Amino acid sequence: MLTKQQKIKQVEDGIKEIKDSKVILFADFSGIPTAELRNLRLVLKEVGGKFKVIKKRLLKIALGKSGISSDPTEFESQVGTILLPKEIFSAAGSLYRFIKDLAKSKKDLKILGGVDILENKKITAEEFVKIAKLPSREMLLTQIAVMLTMPVKKLMLALNERSKLTNK
């Protein structure tokens, strides 16, 4: 059992972490071994994120003091907090791939929901999955570049074929 001072320190640390974040996701991590949680932390570290376990009641207090109207006590399971310093798009894909890899080994990490702090908007689990399945920024830019250059390539091919016919 935590002492009152420890609880106050956890709330203060939670407020500091929340202020440094743009997106907060809540995840059910029950049944996930410590080694896999370490791997999750490594995946999140690559995108600048963090995974913290804070008691739901203390997290609710920290969120409230930060001006966020989200209630993690609405979830019945254990709640781990994923704190992202950038938009959700930056980490959603790699986090989703990690969850899929875990599912292959019969371990289940579930994103329960979250909050976009900048827009003060809730993120549902379904919205997270939709965002995570979007192609990366680089992939989208590549697709646009291909679409823009395709007419020019076809025109060049047609002119090349036309010149072959006239040279005969």
Contacts in CASP RR format, 6 or more apart in sequence:
PFRMAT RR
TARGET T0000
AUTHOR 0000-0000-0000
METHOD contacts of the structure
MODEL  1
MLTKQQKIKQVEDGIKEIKDSKVILFADFSGIPTAELRNLRLVLKEVGGK
FKVIKKRLLKIALGKSGISSDPTEFESQVGTILLPKEIFSAAGSLYRFIK
DLAKSKKDLKILGGVDILENKKITAEEFVKIAKLPSREMLLTQIAVMLTM
PVKKLMLALNERSKLTNK
2 10 0 8 1.000
2 55 0 8 1.000
7 58 0 8 1.000
10 54 0 8 1.000
10 55 0 8 1.000
10 58 0 8 1.000
10 62 0 8 1.000
11 58 0 8 1.000
11 61 0 8 1.000
11 62 0 8 1.000
11 65 0 8 1.000
14 52 0 8 1.000
14 54 0 8 1.000
14 58 0 8 1.000
14 59 0 8 1.000
14 62 0 8 1.000
15 62 0 8 1.000
15 65 0 8 1.000
15 66 0 8 1.000
17 50 0 8 1.000
17 52 0 8 1.000
17 81 0 8 1.000
17 83 0 8 1.000
18 24 0 8 1.000
18 62 0 8 1.000
18 63 0 8 1.000
18 66 0 8 1.000
18 68 0 8 1.000
18 83 0 8 1.000
18 117 0 8 1.000
19 66 0 8 1.000
20 83 0 8 1.000
20 85 0 8 1.000
21 83 0 8 1.000
21 84 0 8 1.000
21 85 0 8 1.000
21 117 0 8 1.000
22 84 0 8 1.000
22 85 0 8 1.000
22 86 0 8 1.000
22 87 0 8 1.000
22 116 0 8 1.000
22 117 0 8 1.000
22 118 0 8 1.000
23 83 0 8 1.000
23 84 0 8 1.000
23 86 0 8 1.000
23 87 0 8 1.000
23 88 0 8 1.000
23 91 0 8 1.000
23 114 0 8 1.000
23 115 0 8 1.000
23 116 0 8 1.000
23 117 0 8 1.000
23 123 0 8 1.000
24 63 0 8 1.000
24 68 0 8 1.000
24 70 0 8 1.000
24 81 0 8 1.000
24 82 0 8 1.000
24 83 0 8 1.000
24 84 0 8 1.000
24 114 0 8 1.000
24 115 0 8 1.000
24 117 0 8 1.000
25 81 0 8 1.000
25 82 0 8 1.000
25 84 0 8 1.000
25 88 0 8 1.000
25 95 0 8 1.000
25 111 0 8 1.000
25 113 0 8 1.000
25 114 0 8 1.000
25 123 0 8 1.000
25 128 0 8 1.000
26 72 0 8 1.000
26 75 0 8 1.000
26 79 0 8 1.000
26 80 0 8 1.000
26 81 0 8 1.000
26 82 0 8 1.000
26 111 0 8 1.000
26 112 0 8 1.000
26 113 0 8 1.000
26 114 0 8 1.000
27 51 0 8 1.000
27 79 0 8 1.000
27 80 0 8 1.000
27 81 0 8 1.000
27 82 0 8 1.000
27 109 0 8 1.000
27 110 0 8 1.000
27 111 0 8 1.000
27 112 0 8 1.000
28 75 0 8 1.000
28 77 0 8 1.000
28 78 0 8 1.000
28 79 0 8 1.000
28 80 0 8 1.000
28 108 0 8 1.000
28 109 0 8 1.000
28 110 0 8 1.000
28 112 0 8 1.000
29 37 0 8 1.000
29 53 0 8 1.000
29 78 0 8 1.000
29 80 0 8 1.000
29 109 0 8 1.000
30 77 0 8 1.000
30 78 0 8 1.000
31 107 0 8 1.000
31 108 0 8 1.000
32 40 0 8 1.000
32 102 0 8 1.000
32 107 0 8 1.000
32 108 0 8 1.000
32 109 0 8 1.000
33 107 0 8 1.000
36 102 0 8 1.000
36 107 0 8 1.000
36 109 0 8 1.000
37 51 0 8 1.000
39 98 0 8 1.000
40 51 0 8 1.000
40 98 0 8 1.000
40 109 0 8 1.000
41 50 0 8 1.000
41 51 0 8 1.000
43 94 0 8 1.000
43 95 0 8 1.000
43 98 0 8 1.000
44 50 0 8 1.000
44 51 0 8 1.000
44 82 0 8 1.000
44 84 0 8 1.000
44 91 0 8 1.000
44 95 0 8 1.000
46 94 0 8 1.000
47 84 0 8 1.000
47 86 0 8 1.000
47 90 0 8 1.000
47 91 0 8 1.000
47 94 0 8 1.000
48 84 0 8 1.000
48 85 0 8 1.000
48 86 0 8 1.000
48 91 0 8 1.000
49 82 0 8 1.000
49 83 0 8 1.000
49 84 0 8 1.000
49 85 0 8 1.000
49 91 0 8 1.000
50 82 0 8 1.000
50 83 0 8 1.000
51 80 0 8 1.000
51 81 0 8 1.000
51 82 0 8 1.000
51 83 0 8 1.000
52 80 0 8 1.000
52 81 0 8 1.000
52 83 0 8 1.000
53 78 0 8 1.000
53 80 0 8 1.000
53 81 0 8 1.000
54 62 0 8 1.000
54 80 0 8 1.000
54 81 0 8 1.000
56 72 0 8 1.000
56 73 0 8 1.000
56 75 0 8 1.000
56 79 0 8 1.000
57 73 0 8 1.000
59 72 0 8 1.000
59 79 0 8 1.000
59 81 0 8 1.000
60 71 0 8 1.000
60 72 0 8 1.000
60 73 0 8 1.000
63 69 0 8 1.000
63 70 0 8 1.000
63 71 0 8 1.000
63 72 0 8 1.000
63 115 0 8 1.000
68 115 0 8 1.000
68 117 0 8 1.000
68 120 0 8 1.000
69 120 0 8 1.000
70 114 0 8 1.000
70 115 0 8 1.000
70 122 0 8 1.000
72 79 0 8 1.000
72 81 0 8 1.000
75 112 0 8 1.000
77 110 0 8 1.000
77 112 0 8 1.000
79 112 0 8 1.000
82 91 0 8 1.000
82 95 0 8 1.000
82 111 0 8 1.000
84 90 0 8 1.000
84 91 0 8 1.000
87 118 0 8 1.000
88 116 0 8 1.000
88 123 0 8 1.000
88 128 0 8 1.000
88 131 0 8 1.000
89 131 0 8 1.000
89 134 0 8 1.000
89 137 0 8 1.000
92 128 0 8 1.000
92 131 0 8 1.000
92 132 0 8 1.000
92 134 0 8 1.000
93 131 0 8 1.000
93 132 0 8 1.000
93 133 0 8 1.000
93 136 0 8 1.000
95 111 0 8 1.000
95 132 0 8 1.000
96 128 0 8 1.000
96 129 0 8 1.000
96 132 0 8 1.000
96 133 0 8 1.000
98 109 0 8 1.000
99 109 0 8 1.000
99 110 0 8 1.000
99 111 0 8 1.000
102 108 0 8 1.000
102 109 0 8 1.000
110 125 0 8 1.000
111 125 0 8 1.000
111 128 0 8 1.000
111 129 0 8 1.000
112 125 0 8 1.000
113 122 0 8 1.000
113 123 0 8 1.000
113 124 0 8 1.000
113 125 0 8 1.000
113 128 0 8 1.000
114 122 0 8 1.000
114 123 0 8 1.000
114 124 0 8 1.000
114 128 0 8 1.000
115 121 0 8 1.000
115 122 0 8 1.000
115 123 0 8 1.000
116 122 0 8 1.000
116 123 0 8 1.000
135 143 0 8 1.000
END
